[in-house]
Amino acid sequence: MRISESRHSGETLAARAEELIDEGDKRIACHLADYALEADPENEAVQSTVANVYEQRASSVSDLMSANIFSSATVYANERSPFR
């Protein structure tokens, strides 16, 4: 079974991403957030969590380029569109 075929996989992945961002593992949190949005792009709870993960990552970096990339990912998540 693929991750995206699991009934609540988007919510589960988003929840784990949020836990990881709180634990300080921002890199892995963003990967899981991407998977969550891919698995369930129409789920508003997933979209909101993914946007939050990327907002926190954007605010945690000091260089402008990274901040802009992560801020763009926030916008994509708010639009329910996977970041590409």
mmCIF file of the N, C-alpha and C atoms, coordinates in Angstrom:
data_MODEL
# 
_entry.id   MODEL 
# 
loop_
_atom_site.group_PDB 
_atom_site.id 
_atom_site.type_symbol 
_atom_site.label_atom_id 
_atom_site.label_alt_id 
_atom_site.label_comp_id 
_atom_site.label_asym_id 
_atom_site.label_entity_id 
_atom_site.label_seq_id 
_atom_site.pdbx_PDB_ins_code 
_atom_site.Cartn_x 
_atom_site.Cartn_y 
_atom_site.Cartn_z 
_atom_site.occupancy 
_atom_site.B_iso_or_equiv 
_atom_site.pdbx_formal_charge 
_atom_site.auth_seq_id 
_atom_site.auth_comp_id 
_atom_site.auth_asym_id 
_atom_site.auth_atom_id 
_atom_site.pdbx_PDB_model_num 
ATOM 1   N N  . MET A 1 1  ? 0.839  -1.176 0.000  1.00 0.00 ? 1  MET A N  1 
ATOM 2   C CA . MET A 1 1  ? 0.000  0.000  0.000  1.00 0.00 ? 1  MET A CA 1 
ATOM 3   C C  . MET A 1 1  ? 0.884  1.241  0.000  1.00 0.00 ? 1  MET A C  1 
ATOM 4   N N  . ARG A 1 2  ? 0.536  2.194  -0.810 1.00 0.00 ? 2  ARG A N  1 
ATOM 5   C CA . ARG A 1 2  ? 1.268  3.455  -0.869 1.00 0.00 ? 2  ARG A CA 1 
ATOM 6   C C  . ARG A 1 2  ? 0.788  4.384  0.241  1.00 0.00 ? 2  ARG A C  1 
ATOM 7   N N  . ILE A 1 3  ? 1.633  5.297  0.637  1.00 0.00 ? 3  ILE A N  1 
ATOM 8   C CA . ILE A 1 3  ? 1.273  6.245  1.695  1.00 0.00 ? 3  ILE A CA 1 
ATOM 9   C C  . ILE A 1 3  ? -0.004 6.993  1.330  1.00 0.00 ? 3  ILE A C  1 
ATOM 10  N N  . SER A 1 4  ? -0.117 7.437  0.103  1.00 0.00 ? 4  SER A N  1 
ATOM 11  C CA . SER A 1 4  ? -1.267 8.243  -0.308 1.00 0.00 ? 4  SER A CA 1 
ATOM 12  C C  . SER A 1 4  ? -2.565 7.449  -0.347 1.00 0.00 ? 4  SER A C  1 
ATOM 13  N N  . GLU A 1 5  ? -2.491 6.117  -0.252 1.00 0.00 ? 5  GLU A N  1 
ATOM 14  C CA . GLU A 1 5  ? -3.693 5.296  -0.287 1.00 0.00 ? 5  GLU A CA 1 
ATOM 15  C C  . GLU A 1 5  ? -4.272 5.063  1.106  1.00 0.00 ? 5  GLU A C  1 
ATOM 16  N N  . SER A 1 6  ? -3.557 5.407  2.132  1.00 0.00 ? 6  SER A N  1 
ATOM 17  C CA . SER A 1 6  ? -4.042 5.241  3.490  1.00 0.00 ? 6  SER A CA 1 
ATOM 18  C C  . SER A 1 6  ? -5.175 6.237  3.742  1.00 0.00 ? 6  SER A C  1 
ATOM 19  N N  . ARG A 1 7  ? -6.163 5.815  4.487  1.00 0.00 ? 7  ARG A N  1 
ATOM 20  C CA . ARG A 1 7  ? -7.373 6.603  4.677  1.00 0.00 ? 7  ARG A CA 1 
ATOM 21  C C  . ARG A 1 7  ? -7.105 7.990  5.262  1.00 0.00 ? 7  ARG A C  1 
ATOM 22  N N  . HIS A 1 8  ? -6.291 8.082  6.266  1.00 0.00 ? 8  HIS A N  1 
ATOM 23  C CA . HIS A 1 8  ? -6.025 9.365  6.925  1.00 0.00 ? 8  HIS A CA 1 
ATOM 24  C C  . HIS A 1 8  ? -4.554 9.759  6.795  1.00 0.00 ? 8  HIS A C  1 
ATOM 25  N N  . SER A 1 9  ? -3.918 9.342  5.742  1.00 0.00 ? 9  SER A N  1 
ATOM 26  C CA . SER A 1 9  ? -2.480 9.545  5.648  1.00 0.00 ? 9  SER A CA 1 
ATOM 27  C C  . SER A 1 9  ? -2.084 11.015 5.638  1.00 0.00 ? 9  SER A C  1 
ATOM 28  N N  . GLY A 1 10 ? -2.844 11.865 4.960  1.00 0.00 ? 10 GLY A N  1 
ATOM 29  C CA . GLY A 1 10 ? -2.509 13.280 4.926  1.00 0.00 ? 10 GLY A CA 1 
ATOM 30  C C  . GLY A 1 10 ? -2.540 13.893 6.306  1.00 0.00 ? 10 GLY A C  1 
ATOM 31  N N  . GLU A 1 11 ? -3.577 13.578 7.062  1.00 0.00 ? 11 GLU A N  1 
ATOM 32  C CA . GLU A 1 11 ? -3.695 14.108 8.416  1.00 0.00 ? 11 GLU A CA 1 
ATOM 33  C C  . GLU A 1 11 ? -2.614 13.545 9.331  1.00 0.00 ? 11 GLU A C  1 
ATOM 34  N N  . THR A 1 12 ? -2.330 12.263 9.177  1.00 0.00 ? 12 THR A N  1 
ATOM 35  C CA . THR A 1 12 ? -1.306 11.626 10.005 1.00 0.00 ? 12 THR A CA 1 
ATOM 36  C C  . THR A 1 12 ? 0.066  12.224 9.717  1.00 0.00 ? 12 THR A C  1 
ATOM 37  N N  . LEU A 1 13 ? 0.388  12.391 8.442  1.00 0.00 ? 13 LEU A N  1 
ATOM 38  C CA . LEU A 1 13 ? 1.678  12.965 8.065  1.00 0.00 ? 13 LEU A CA 1 
ATOM 39  C C  . LEU A 1 13 ? 1.783  14.419 8.525  1.00 0.00 ? 13 LEU A C  1 
ATOM 40  N N  . ALA A 1 14 ? 0.699  15.173 8.368  1.00 0.00 ? 14 ALA A N  1 
ATOM 41  C CA . ALA A 1 14 ? 0.708  16.572 8.789  1.00 0.00 ? 14 ALA A CA 1 
ATOM 42  C C  . ALA A 1 14 ? 0.902  16.684 10.301 1.00 0.00 ? 14 ALA A C  1 
ATOM 43  N N  . ALA A 1 15 ? 0.229  15.817 11.038 1.00 0.00 ? 15 ALA A N  1 
ATOM 44  C CA . ALA A 1 15 ? 0.375  15.844 12.497 1.00 0.00 ? 15 ALA A CA 1 
ATOM 45  C C  . ALA A 1 15 ? 1.807  15.525 12.910 1.00 0.00 ? 15 ALA A C  1 
ATOM 46  N N  . ARG A 1 16 ? 2.396  14.556 12.256 1.00 0.00 ? 16 ARG A N  1 
ATOM 47  C CA . ARG A 1 16 ? 3.789  14.200 12.581 1.00 0.00 ? 16 ARG A CA 1 
ATOM 48  C C  . ARG A 1 16 ? 4.730  15.342 12.189 1.00 0.00 ? 16 ARG A C  1 
ATOM 49  N N  . ALA A 1 17 ? 4.458  15.993 11.071 1.00 0.00 ? 17 ALA A N  1 
ATOM 50  C CA . ALA A 1 17 ? 5.280  17.135 10.658 1.00 0.00 ? 17 ALA A CA 1 
ATOM 51  C C  . ALA A 1 17 ? 5.226  18.235 11.708 1.00 0.00 ? 17 ALA A C  1 
ATOM 52  N N  . GLU A 1 18 ? 4.043  18.466 12.247 1.00 0.00 ? 18 GLU A N  1 
ATOM 53  C CA . GLU A 1 18 ? 3.891  19.487 13.278 1.00 0.00 ? 18 GLU A CA 1 
ATOM 54  C C  . GLU A 1 18 ? 4.656  19.107 14.549 1.00 0.00 ? 18 GLU A C  1 
ATOM 55  N N  . GLU A 1 19 ? 4.611  17.831 14.909 1.00 0.00 ? 19 GLU A N  1 
ATOM 56  C CA . GLU A 1 19 ? 5.384  17.366 16.069 1.00 0.00 ? 19 GLU A CA 1 
ATOM 57  C C  . GLU A 1 19 ? 6.878  17.592 15.847 1.00 0.00 ? 19 GLU A C  1 
ATOM 58  N N  . LEU A 1 20 ? 7.335  17.266 14.646 1.00 0.00 ? 20 LEU A N  1 
ATOM 59  C CA . LEU A 1 20 ? 8.764  17.414 14.353 1.00 0.00 ? 20 LEU A CA 1 
ATOM 60  C C  . LEU A 1 20 ? 9.196  18.875 14.347 1.00 0.00 ? 20 LEU A C  1 
ATOM 61  N N  . ILE A 1 21 ? 8.345  19.754 13.846 1.00 0.00 ? 21 ILE A N  1 
ATOM 62  C CA . ILE A 1 21 ? 8.713  21.176 13.839 1.00 0.00 ? 21 ILE A CA 1 
ATOM 63  C C  . ILE A 1 21 ? 8.831  21.668 15.283 1.00 0.00 ? 21 ILE A C  1 
ATOM 64  N N  . ASP A 1 22 ? 7.946  21.167 16.162 1.00 0.00 ? 22 ASP A N  1 
ATOM 65  C CA . ASP A 1 22 ? 8.019  21.537 17.587 1.00 0.00 ? 22 ASP A CA 1 
ATOM 66  C C  . ASP A 1 22 ? 9.258  20.972 18.256 1.00 0.00 ? 22 ASP A C  1 
ATOM 67  N N  . GLU A 1 23 ? 9.716  19.809 17.778 1.00 0.00 ? 23 GLU A N  1 
ATOM 68  C CA . GLU A 1 23 ? 10.920 19.181 18.324 1.00 0.00 ? 23 GLU A CA 1 
ATOM 69  C C  . GLU A 1 23 ? 12.202 19.777 17.748 1.00 0.00 ? 23 GLU A C  1 
ATOM 70  N N  . GLY A 1 24 ? 12.069 20.623 16.728 1.00 0.00 ? 24 GLY A N  1 
ATOM 71  C CA . GLY A 1 24 ? 13.227 21.269 16.136 1.00 0.00 ? 24 GLY A CA 1 
ATOM 72  C C  . GLY A 1 24 ? 13.779 20.599 14.890 1.00 0.00 ? 24 GLY A C  1 
ATOM 73  N N  . ASP A 1 25 ? 13.149 19.527 14.438 1.00 0.00 ? 25 ASP A N  1 
ATOM 74  C CA . ASP A 1 25 ? 13.616 18.841 13.223 1.00 0.00 ? 25 ASP A CA 1 
ATOM 75  C C  . ASP A 1 25 ? 12.865 19.395 12.013 1.00 0.00 ? 25 ASP A C  1 
ATOM 76  N N  . LYS A 1 26 ? 13.198 20.618 11.663 1.00 0.00 ? 26 LYS A N  1 
ATOM 77  C CA . LYS A 1 26 ? 12.473 21.351 10.617 1.00 0.00 ? 26 LYS A CA 1 
ATOM 78  C C  . LYS A 1 26 ? 12.629 20.741 9.231  1.00 0.00 ? 26 LYS A C  1 
ATOM 79  N N  . ARG A 1 27 ? 13.787 20.199 8.937  1.00 0.00 ? 27 ARG A N  1 
ATOM 80  C CA . ARG A 1 27 ? 14.031 19.631 7.611  1.00 0.00 ? 27 ARG A CA 1 
ATOM 81  C C  . ARG A 1 27 ? 13.101 18.449 7.339  1.00 0.00 ? 27 ARG A C  1 
ATOM 82  N N  . ILE A 1 28 ? 13.067 17.497 8.260  1.00 0.00 ? 28 ILE A N  1 
ATOM 83  C CA . ILE A 1 28 ? 12.208 16.329 8.083  1.00 0.00 ? 28 ILE A CA 1 
ATOM 84  C C  . ILE A 1 28 ? 10.731 16.737 8.174  1.00 0.00 ? 28 ILE A C  1 
ATOM 85  N N  . ALA A 1 29 ? 10.421 17.691 9.027  1.00 0.00 ? 29 ALA A N  1 
ATOM 86  C CA . ALA A 1 29 ? 9.041  18.173 9.145  1.00 0.00 ? 29 ALA A CA 1 
ATOM 87  C C  . ALA A 1 29 ? 8.524  18.685 7.804  1.00 0.00 ? 29 ALA A C  1 
ATOM 88  N N  . CYS A 1 30 ? 9.363  19.407 7.084  1.00 0.00 ? 30 CYS A N  1 
ATOM 89  C CA . CYS A 1 30 ? 8.938  19.935 5.785  1.00 0.00 ? 30 CYS A CA 1 
ATOM 90  C C  . CYS A 1 30 ? 8.759  18.819 4.757  1.00 0.00 ? 30 CYS A C  1 
ATOM 91  N N  . HIS A 1 31 ? 9.596  17.822 4.812  1.00 0.00 ? 31 HIS A N  1 
ATOM 92  C CA . HIS A 1 31 ? 9.421  16.679 3.902  1.00 0.00 ? 31 HIS A CA 1 
ATOM 93  C C  . HIS A 1 31 ? 8.075  16.003 4.161  1.00 0.00 ? 31 HIS A C  1 
ATOM 94  N N  . LEU A 1 32 ? 7.775  15.748 5.424  1.00 0.00 ? 32 LEU A N  1 
ATOM 95  C CA . LEU A 1 32 ? 6.499  15.105 5.748  1.00 0.00 ? 32 LEU A CA 1 
ATOM 96  C C  . LEU A 1 32 ? 5.320  16.010 5.392  1.00 0.00 ? 32 LEU A C  1 
ATOM 97  N N  . ALA A 1 33 ? 5.483  17.305 5.582  1.00 0.00 ? 33 ALA A N  1 
ATOM 98  C CA . ALA A 1 33 ? 4.419  18.241 5.211  1.00 0.00 ? 33 ALA A CA 1 
ATOM 99  C C  . ALA A 1 33 ? 4.145  18.173 3.706  1.00 0.00 ? 33 ALA A C  1 
ATOM 100 N N  . ASP A 1 34 ? 5.200  18.089 2.919  1.00 0.00 ? 34 ASP A N  1 
ATOM 101 C CA . ASP A 1 34 ? 5.024  17.954 1.465  1.00 0.00 ? 34 ASP A CA 1 
ATOM 102 C C  . ASP A 1 34 ? 4.247  16.693 1.123  1.00 0.00 ? 34 ASP A C  1 
ATOM 103 N N  . TYR A 1 35 ? 4.603  15.590 1.759  1.00 0.00 ? 35 TYR A N  1 
ATOM 104 C CA . TYR A 1 35 ? 3.895  14.326 1.523  1.00 0.00 ? 35 TYR A CA 1 
ATOM 105 C C  . TYR A 1 35 ? 2.428  14.443 1.943  1.00 0.00 ? 35 TYR A C  1 
ATOM 106 N N  . ALA A 1 36 ? 2.181  15.111 3.057  1.00 0.00 ? 36 ALA A N  1 
ATOM 107 C CA . ALA A 1 36 ? 0.811  15.268 3.545  1.00 0.00 ? 36 ALA A CA 1 
ATOM 108 C C  . ALA A 1 36 ? -0.048 16.019 2.535  1.00 0.00 ? 36 ALA A C  1 
ATOM 109 N N  . LEU A 1 37 ? 0.507  17.090 1.977  1.00 0.00 ? 37 LEU A N  1 
ATOM 110 C CA . LEU A 1 37 ? -0.250 17.884 1.009  1.00 0.00 ? 37 LEU A CA 1 
ATOM 111 C C  . LEU A 1 37 ? -0.453 17.122 -0.293 1.00 0.00 ? 37 LEU A C  1 
ATOM 112 N N  . GLU A 1 38 ? 0.529  16.340 -0.683 1.00 0.00 ? 38 GLU A N  1 
ATOM 113 C CA . GLU A 1 38 ? 0.379  15.491 -1.869 1.00 0.00 ? 38 GLU A CA 1 
ATOM 114 C C  . GLU A 1 38 ? -0.709 14.440 -1.651 1.00 0.00 ? 38 GLU A C  1 
ATOM 115 N N  . ALA A 1 39 ? -0.757 13.870 -0.438 1.00 0.00 ? 39 ALA A N  1 
ATOM 116 C CA . ALA A 1 39 ? -1.701 12.797 -0.141 1.00 0.00 ? 39 ALA A CA 1 
ATOM 117 C C  . ALA A 1 39 ? -3.137 13.303 -0.030 1.00 0.00 ? 39 ALA A C  1 
ATOM 118 N N  . ASP A 1 40 ? -3.307 14.535 0.449  1.00 0.00 ? 40 ASP A N  1 
ATOM 119 C CA . ASP A 1 40 ? -4.662 15.023 0.716  1.00 0.00 ? 40 ASP A CA 1 
ATOM 120 C C  . ASP A 1 40 ? -4.755 16.534 0.498  1.00 0.00 ? 40 ASP A C  1 
ATOM 121 N N  . PRO A 1 41 ? -4.623 16.994 -0.749 1.00 0.00 ? 41 PRO A N  1 
ATOM 122 C CA . PRO A 1 41 ? -4.572 18.430 -1.019 1.00 0.00 ? 41 PRO A CA 1 
ATOM 123 C C  . PRO A 1 41 ? -5.886 19.180 -0.755 1.00 0.00 ? 41 PRO A C  1 
ATOM 124 N N  . GLU A 1 42 ? -6.987 18.484 -0.684 1.00 0.00 ? 42 GLU A N  1 
ATOM 125 C CA . GLU A 1 42 ? -8.282 19.140 -0.459 1.00 0.00 ? 42 GLU A CA 1 
ATOM 126 C C  . GLU A 1 42 ? -8.652 19.244 1.018  1.00 0.00 ? 42 GLU A C  1 
ATOM 127 N N  . ASN A 1 43 ? -7.862 18.669 1.892  1.00 0.00 ? 43 ASN A N  1 
ATOM 128 C CA . ASN A 1 43 ? -8.150 18.663 3.325  1.00 0.00 ? 43 ASN A CA 1 
ATOM 129 C C  . ASN A 1 43 ? -7.662 19.979 3.935  1.00 0.00 ? 43 ASN A C  1 
ATOM 130 N N  . GLU A 1 44 ? -8.604 20.774 4.449  1.00 0.00 ? 44 GLU A N  1 
ATOM 131 C CA . GLU A 1 44 ? -8.248 22.087 4.997  1.00 0.00 ? 44 GLU A CA 1 
ATOM 132 C C  . GLU A 1 44 ? -7.348 21.993 6.226  1.00 0.00 ? 44 GLU A C  1 
ATOM 133 N N  . ALA A 1 45 ? -7.541 20.965 7.028  1.00 0.00 ? 45 ALA A N  1 
ATOM 134 C CA . ALA A 1 45 ? -6.688 20.790 8.213  1.00 0.00 ? 45 ALA A CA 1 
ATOM 135 C C  . ALA A 1 45 ? -5.253 20.498 7.801  1.00 0.00 ? 45 ALA A C  1 
ATOM 136 N N  . VAL A 1 46 ? -5.091 19.672 6.785  1.00 0.00 ? 46 VAL A N  1 
ATOM 137 C CA . VAL A 1 46 ? -3.755 19.366 6.262  1.00 0.00 ? 46 VAL A CA 1 
ATOM 138 C C  . VAL A 1 46 ? -3.127 20.627 5.694  1.00 0.00 ? 46 VAL A C  1 
ATOM 139 N N  . GLN A 1 47 ? -3.877 21.338 4.898  1.00 0.00 ? 47 GLN A N  1 
ATOM 140 C CA . GLN A 1 47 ? -3.373 22.574 4.279  1.00 0.00 ? 47 GLN A CA 1 
ATOM 141 C C  . GLN A 1 47 ? -2.916 23.565 5.338  1.00 0.00 ? 47 GLN A C  1 
ATOM 142 N N  . SER A 1 48 ? -3.715 23.728 6.372  1.00 0.00 ? 48 SER A N  1 
ATOM 143 C CA . SER A 1 48 ? -3.380 24.668 7.439  1.00 0.00 ? 48 SER A CA 1 
ATOM 144 C C  . SER A 1 48 ? -2.123 24.247 8.193  1.00 0.00 ? 48 SER A C  1 
ATOM 145 N N  . THR A 1 49 ? -2.017 22.975 8.485  1.00 0.00 ? 49 THR A N  1 
ATOM 146 C CA . THR A 1 49 ? -0.840 22.465 9.198  1.00 0.00 ? 49 THR A CA 1 
ATOM 147 C C  . THR A 1 49 ? 0.416  22.618 8.358  1.00 0.00 ? 49 THR A C  1 
ATOM 148 N N  . VAL A 1 50 ? 0.320  22.283 7.083  1.00 0.00 ? 50 VAL A N  1 
ATOM 149 C CA . VAL A 1 50 ? 1.475  22.406 6.190  1.00 0.00 ? 50 VAL A CA 1 
ATOM 150 C C  . VAL A 1 50 ? 1.916  23.868 6.103  1.00 0.00 ? 50 VAL A C  1 
ATOM 151 N N  . ALA A 1 51 ? 0.964  24.767 5.954  1.00 0.00 ? 51 ALA A N  1 
ATOM 152 C CA . ALA A 1 51 ? 1.303  26.189 5.899  1.00 0.00 ? 51 ALA A CA 1 
ATOM 153 C C  . ALA A 1 51 ? 2.002  26.623 7.187  1.00 0.00 ? 51 ALA A C  1 
ATOM 154 N N  . ASN A 1 52 ? 1.519  26.149 8.326  1.00 0.00 ? 52 ASN A N  1 
ATOM 155 C CA . ASN A 1 52 ? 2.121  26.481 9.611  1.00 0.00 ? 52 ASN A CA 1 
ATOM 156 C C  . ASN A 1 52 ? 3.558  25.968 9.709  1.00 0.00 ? 52 ASN A C  1 
ATOM 157 N N  . VAL A 1 53 ? 3.768  24.737 9.255  1.00 0.00 ? 53 VAL A N  1 
ATOM 158 C CA . VAL A 1 53 ? 5.120  24.154 9.281  1.00 0.00 ? 53 VAL A CA 1 
ATOM 159 C C  . VAL A 1 53 ? 6.076  25.034 8.472  1.00 0.00 ? 53 VAL A C  1 
ATOM 160 N N  . TYR A 1 54 ? 5.660  25.423 7.269  1.00 0.00 ? 54 TYR A N  1 
ATOM 161 C CA . TYR A 1 54 ? 6.534  26.245 6.441  1.00 0.00 ? 54 TYR A CA 1 
ATOM 162 C C  . TYR A 1 54 ? 6.695  27.667 6.969  1.00 0.00 ? 54 TYR A C  1 
ATOM 163 N N  . GLU A 1 55 ? 5.666  28.211 7.592  1.00 0.00 ? 55 GLU A N  1 
ATOM 164 C CA . GLU A 1 55 ? 5.801  29.538 8.204  1.00 0.00 ? 55 GLU A CA 1 
ATOM 165 C C  . GLU A 1 55 ? 6.852  29.508 9.303  1.00 0.00 ? 55 GLU A C  1 
ATOM 166 N N  . GLN A 1 56 ? 6.797  28.455 10.122 1.00 0.00 ? 56 GLN A N  1 
ATOM 167 C CA . GLN A 1 56 ? 7.783  28.337 11.198 1.00 0.00 ? 56 GLN A CA 1 
ATOM 168 C C  . GLN A 1 56 ? 9.190  28.142 10.652 1.00 0.00 ? 56 GLN A C  1 
ATOM 169 N N  . ARG A 1 57 ? 9.303  27.361 9.579  1.00 0.00 ? 57 ARG A N  1 
ATOM 170 C CA . ARG A 1 57 ? 10.638 27.163 8.994  1.00 0.00 ? 57 ARG A CA 1 
ATOM 171 C C  . ARG A 1 57 ? 11.151 28.467 8.402  1.00 0.00 ? 57 ARG A C  1 
ATOM 172 N N  . ALA A 1 58 ? 10.275 29.208 7.715  1.00 0.00 ? 58 ALA A N  1 
ATOM 173 C CA . ALA A 1 58 ? 10.692 30.486 7.115  1.00 0.00 ? 58 ALA A CA 1 
ATOM 174 C C  . ALA A 1 58 ? 11.176 31.463 8.172  1.00 0.00 ? 58 ALA A C  1 
ATOM 175 N N  . SER A 1 59 ? 10.511 31.466 9.318  1.00 0.00 ? 59 SER A N  1 
ATOM 176 C CA . SER A 1 59 ? 10.897 32.411 10.366 1.00 0.00 ? 59 SER A CA 1 
ATOM 177 C C  . SER A 1 59 ? 12.147 31.977 11.120 1.00 0.00 ? 59 SER A C  1 
ATOM 178 N N  . SER A 1 60 ? 12.579 30.736 10.891 1.00 0.00 ? 60 SER A N  1 
ATOM 179 C CA . SER A 1 60 ? 13.734 30.230 11.637 1.00 0.00 ? 60 SER A CA 1 
ATOM 180 C C  . SER A 1 60 ? 15.060 30.376 10.892 1.00 0.00 ? 60 SER A C  1 
ATOM 181 N N  . VAL A 1 61 ? 15.010 30.771 9.635  1.00 0.00 ? 61 VAL A N  1 
ATOM 182 C CA . VAL A 1 61 ? 16.246 30.872 8.858  1.00 0.00 ? 61 VAL A CA 1 
ATOM 183 C C  . VAL A 1 61 ? 16.721 32.320 8.803  1.00 0.00 ? 61 VAL A C  1 
ATOM 184 N N  . SER A 1 62 ? 18.012 32.496 8.629  1.00 0.00 ? 62 SER A N  1 
ATOM 185 C CA . SER A 1 62 ? 18.554 33.856 8.638  1.00 0.00 ? 62 SER A CA 1 
ATOM 186 C C  . SER A 1 62 ? 18.828 34.409 7.238  1.00 0.00 ? 62 SER A C  1 
ATOM 187 N N  . ASP A 1 63 ? 18.941 33.520 6.250  1.00 0.00 ? 63 ASP A N  1 
ATOM 188 C CA . ASP A 1 63 ? 19.236 34.046 4.913  1.00 0.00 ? 63 ASP A CA 1 
ATOM 189 C C  . ASP A 1 63 ? 17.947 34.295 4.136  1.00 0.00 ? 63 ASP A C  1 
ATOM 190 N N  . LEU A 1 64 ? 17.973 35.342 3.345  1.00 0.00 ? 64 LEU A N  1 
ATOM 191 C CA . LEU A 1 64 ? 16.797 35.797 2.608  1.00 0.00 ? 64 LEU A CA 1 
ATOM 192 C C  . LEU A 1 64 ? 16.309 34.773 1.586  1.00 0.00 ? 64 LEU A C  1 
ATOM 193 N N  . MET A 1 65 ? 17.225 34.107 0.896  1.00 0.00 ? 65 MET A N  1 
ATOM 194 C CA . MET A 1 65 ? 16.821 33.151 -0.127 1.00 0.00 ? 65 MET A CA 1 
ATOM 195 C C  . MET A 1 65 ? 16.018 32.005 0.488  1.00 0.00 ? 65 MET A C  1 
ATOM 196 N N  . SER A 1 66 ? 16.506 31.426 1.558  1.00 0.00 ? 66 SER A N  1 
ATOM 197 C CA . SER A 1 66 ? 15.776 30.340 2.214  1.00 0.00 ? 66 SER A CA 1 
ATOM 198 C C  . SER A 1 66 ? 14.439 30.819 2.747  1.00 0.00 ? 66 SER A C  1 
ATOM 199 N N  . ALA A 1 67 ? 14.425 31.970 3.369  1.00 0.00 ? 67 ALA A N  1 
ATOM 200 C CA . ALA A 1 67 ? 13.176 32.513 3.901  1.00 0.00 ? 67 ALA A CA 1 
ATOM 201 C C  . ALA A 1 67 ? 12.137 32.678 2.797  1.00 0.00 ? 67 ALA A C  1 
ATOM 202 N N  . ASN A 1 68 ? 12.564 33.157 1.635  1.00 0.00 ? 68 ASN A N  1 
ATOM 203 C CA . ASN A 1 68 ? 11.635 33.342 0.522  1.00 0.00 ? 68 ASN A CA 1 
ATOM 204 C C  . ASN A 1 68 ? 11.139 32.007 -0.031 1.00 0.00 ? 68 ASN A C  1 
ATOM 205 N N  . ILE A 1 69 ? 11.997 31.023 -0.103 1.00 0.00 ? 69 ILE A N  1 
ATOM 206 C CA . ILE A 1 69 ? 11.579 29.696 -0.584 1.00 0.00 ? 69 ILE A CA 1 
ATOM 207 C C  . ILE A 1 69 ? 10.544 29.109 0.362  1.00 0.00 ? 69 ILE A C  1 
ATOM 208 N N  . PHE A 1 70 ? 10.801 29.158 1.658  1.00 0.00 ? 70 PHE A N  1 
ATOM 209 C CA . PHE A 1 70 ? 9.859  28.584 2.618  1.00 0.00 ? 70 PHE A CA 1 
ATOM 210 C C  . PHE A 1 70 ? 8.575  29.410 2.694  1.00 0.00 ? 70 PHE A C  1 
ATOM 211 N N  . SER A 1 71 ? 8.677  30.711 2.513  1.00 0.00 ? 71 SER A N  1 
ATOM 212 C CA . SER A 1 71 ? 7.465  31.539 2.465  1.00 0.00 ? 71 SER A CA 1 
ATOM 213 C C  . SER A 1 71 ? 6.628  31.210 1.234  1.00 0.00 ? 71 SER A C  1 
ATOM 214 N N  . SER A 1 72 ? 7.293  30.928 0.128  1.00 0.00 ? 72 SER A N  1 
ATOM 215 C CA . SER A 1 72 ? 6.574  30.512 -1.084 1.00 0.00 ? 72 SER A CA 1 
ATOM 216 C C  . SER A 1 72 ? 5.855  29.189 -0.855 1.00 0.00 ? 72 SER A C  1 
ATOM 217 N N  . ALA A 1 73 ? 6.487  28.280 -0.147 1.00 0.00 ? 73 ALA A N  1 
ATOM 218 C CA . ALA A 1 73 ? 5.848  27.000 0.160  1.00 0.00 ? 73 ALA A CA 1 
ATOM 219 C C  . ALA A 1 73 ? 4.614  27.219 1.033  1.00 0.00 ? 73 ALA A C  1 
ATOM 220 N N  . THR A 1 74 ? 4.641  28.211 1.901  1.00 0.00 ? 74 THR A N  1 
ATOM 221 C CA . THR A 1 74 ? 3.472  28.554 2.712  1.00 0.00 ? 74 THR A CA 1 
ATOM 222 C C  . THR A 1 74 ? 2.319  28.992 1.824  1.00 0.00 ? 74 THR A C  1 
ATOM 223 N N  . VAL A 1 75 ? 2.620  29.837 0.854  1.00 0.00 ? 75 VAL A N  1 
ATOM 224 C CA . VAL A 1 75 ? 1.587  30.307 -0.080 1.00 0.00 ? 75 VAL A CA 1 
ATOM 225 C C  . VAL A 1 75 ? 0.999  29.139 -0.867 1.00 0.00 ? 75 VAL A C  1 
ATOM 226 N N  . TYR A 1 76 ? 1.860  28.273 -1.371 1.00 0.00 ? 76 TYR A N  1 
ATOM 227 C CA . TYR A 1 76 ? 1.386  27.093 -2.102 1.00 0.00 ? 76 TYR A CA 1 
ATOM 228 C C  . TYR A 1 76 ? 0.476  26.241 -1.220 1.00 0.00 ? 76 TYR A C  1 
ATOM 229 N N  . ALA A 1 77 ? 0.852  26.040 0.019  1.00 0.00 ? 77 ALA A N  1 
ATOM 230 C CA . ALA A 1 77 ? 0.025  25.231 0.917  1.00 0.00 ? 77 ALA A CA 1 
ATOM 231 C C  . ALA A 1 77 ? -1.337 25.893 1.142  1.00 0.00 ? 77 ALA A C  1 
ATOM 232 N N  . ASN A 1 78 ? -1.348 27.199 1.303  1.00 0.00 ? 78 ASN A N  1 
ATOM 233 C CA . ASN A 1 78 ? -2.615 27.910 1.484  1.00 0.00 ? 78 ASN A CA 1 
ATOM 234 C C  . ASN A 1 78 ? -3.501 27.819 0.246  1.00 0.00 ? 78 ASN A C  1 
ATOM 235 N N  . GLU A 1 79 ? -2.893 27.617 -0.899 1.00 0.00 ? 79 GLU A N  1 
ATOM 236 C CA . GLU A 1 79 ? -3.639 27.456 -2.143 1.00 0.00 ? 79 GLU A CA 1 
ATOM 237 C C  . GLU A 1 79 ? -3.975 25.992 -2.415 1.00 0.00 ? 79 GLU A C  1 
ATOM 238 N N  . ARG A 1 80 ? -3.593 25.103 -1.477 1.00 0.00 ? 80 ARG A N  1 
ATOM 239 C CA . ARG A 1 80 ? -3.802 23.660 -1.603 1.00 0.00 ? 80 ARG A CA 1 
ATOM 240 C C  . ARG A 1 80 ? -3.094 23.105 -2.828 1.00 0.00 ? 80 ARG A C  1 
ATOM 241 N N  . SER A 1 81 ? -1.940 23.642 -3.083 1.00 0.00 ? 81 SER A N  1 
ATOM 242 C CA . SER A 1 81 ? -1.151 23.216 -4.234 1.00 0.00 ? 81 SER A CA 1 
ATOM 243 C C  . SER A 1 81 ? 0.229  22.772 -3.748 1.00 0.00 ? 81 SER A C  1 
ATOM 244 N N  . PRO A 1 82 ? 0.625  21.540 -4.021 1.00 0.00 ? 82 PRO A N  1 
ATOM 245 C CA . PRO A 1 82 ? 1.961  21.101 -3.602 1.00 0.00 ? 82 PRO A CA 1 
ATOM 246 C C  . PRO A 1 82 ? 3.051  22.022 -4.145 1.00 0.00 ? 82 PRO A C  1 
ATOM 247 N N  . PHE A 1 83 ? 4.049  22.278 -3.340 1.00 0.00 ? 83 PHE A N  1 
ATOM 248 C CA . PHE A 1 83 ? 5.170  23.134 -3.732 1.00 0.00 ? 83 PHE A CA 1 
ATOM 249 C C  . PHE A 1 83 ? 6.025  22.426 -4.780 1.00 0.00 ? 83 PHE A C  1 
ATOM 250 N N  . ARG A 1 84 ? 6.271  23.080 -5.873 1.00 0.00 ? 84 ARG A N  1 
ATOM 251 C CA . ARG A 1 84 ? 7.077  22.501 -6.950 1.00 0.00 ? 84 ARG A CA 1 
ATOM 252 C C  . ARG A 1 84 ? 8.163  23.462 -7.355 1.00 0.00 ? 84 ARG A C  1 
# 
